[in-house]
Amino acid sequence: MHKSADEIINSPEFKALAATKTSVSTLLSVIMLSVYFGFVLVLAFDQGILARTLGPGMSVGLPVGLGVILLAWLLTGVYVFWANDKYDSAVNAIRENLRRN
């Protein structure tokens, strides 16, 4: 006998998985948005910090901006690694449980 969609959605396993996914994606989003808006706020209110030169043709703003971009890639990689390692295995466990019942 197959479980109904309501039974699956209301199961503790599914709810825990959904809550974990929400927590992970929210945390990574808050980190990225904080860094991005922090960078934009520095640009808006104190450009002098980022305008300081590190050498000829190189200001502080260039490596900081590159760091913001690299952080976005890194956080995406963290999410993909987590999803492939933890999330997918949890989804597969729920599927197997459904097949058995």
C-alpha positions in Angstrom: 0.0 0.0 0.0 1.4 3.4 -1.0 1.4 6.3 1.3 -0.6 9.4 0.3 1.1 12.7 -0.3 -0.4 14.1 3.0 1.1 11.2 4.9 4.5 11.8 3.4 4.4 15.6 3.9 3.2 15.2 7.5 5.8 12.5 8.4 8.4 13.5 11.0 11.2 12.5 8.6 10.0 14.8 5.8 9.4 17.7 8.2 12.9 17.3 9.6 14.4 17.2 6.2 12.5 20.3 5.0 13.5 22.2 8.2 17.1 21.3 7.8 17.1 22.4 4.1 15.5 25.6 5.1 18.1 26.2 7.9 21.0 25.5 5.6 19.8 27.6 2.7 18.8 30.5 5.1 22.2 30.5 6.8 24.1 30.6 3.6 21.8 33.2 2.1 22.2 35.4 5.2 26.0 35.1 5.1 26.1 36.1 1.4 23.6 38.9 1.7 25.4 40.3 4.7 28.7 40.3 2.9 27.2 41.7 -0.3 25.3 44.5 1.4 28.2 45.3 3.7 30.3 45.8 0.6 27.7 48.0 -1.0 27.3 50.0 2.2 31.0 50.6 2.3 30.9 51.7 -1.3 28.0 54.1 -0.5 29.3 55.6 2.7 33.1 55.3 2.8 34.6 54.8 -0.6 37.9 56.0 0.9 38.5 52.6 2.5 38.2 50.7 -0.8 40.0 53.5 -2.8 43.3 53.0 -0.8 46.0 51.8 -3.1 47.9 48.6 -2.6 50.2 49.2 -5.5 50.2 50.8 -8.9 46.8 50.2 -10.5 45.5 48.2 -7.5 43.1 49.5 -4.9 41.7 47.7 -1.9 38.4 47.5 -3.6 39.6 45.1 -6.3 40.6 42.2 -4.1 37.6 42.9 -1.7 35.2 42.8 -4.7 36.8 39.6 -6.0 36.5 38.2 -2.5 32.8 38.8 -2.5 32.5 37.0 -5.9 34.6 34.1 -4.6 32.6 33.9 -1.5 29.4 33.5 -3.6 31.1 30.6 -5.4 32.3 29.1 -2.2 28.9 29.2 -0.5 27.4 27.7 -3.6 29.9 24.9 -3.4 29.2 24.4 0.3 25.5 24.1 -0.5 26.1 21.6 -3.4 28.4 19.5 -1.2 25.9 19.5 1.6 23.0 18.6 -0.8 24.9 15.8 -2.5 26.2 14.4 0.8 23.4 14.8 3.4 20.3 15.9 1.6 20.3 13.4 -1.2 21.0 10.5 1.2 18.1 11.6 3.4 15.8 11.9 0.4 16.8 8.4 -0.7 16.2 7.0 2.9 12.6 8.5 2.8 12.1 7.0 -0.7 13.2 3.6 0.5 11.0 3.8 3.5 8.0 4.6 1.2 8.8 1.7 -1.1 8.8 -0.7 1.9 5.5 0.6 3.2 
